[in-house]
């Protein structure tokens, strides 16, 4: 079976879609991780009624370190998964471009 331009275009489009998802993961997941890690500090700066202050302080004490850890891990995984997807997408992009352009020697 010979592989021609239509298959090359399909592989190229797949590679570009994978590249796009990798960049989006790199941008958004890391941003969400930073936001989750910084959320306890946002709660600390809120003005709450005096009746709710002990509850908010207790929740910040319990969930603050947990959210910091989860946000940090999410940020690291966003960097890892986004970079991996972006690097892996270079393979299909190169193969698709080679198939579309043909075997010029």
MOPE-V529377 format. One line per field, one symbol per residue. burial: I if it has 9 or more other ideal C-beta (glycine too) atoms within 8 Angstrom, else O. A space follows every 50 residues. Layout:
burial: ???
This chain:
burial: OOOOOOIIIIIIIIIIOIIOIIIIIIIOIIIIIIIIIIIIOOIOOOOOOO OOIOOIOOIIOOIIOOIIOIIIIIIIIIIOIIIIIIOIIIOIIIIIIIII OOOOO
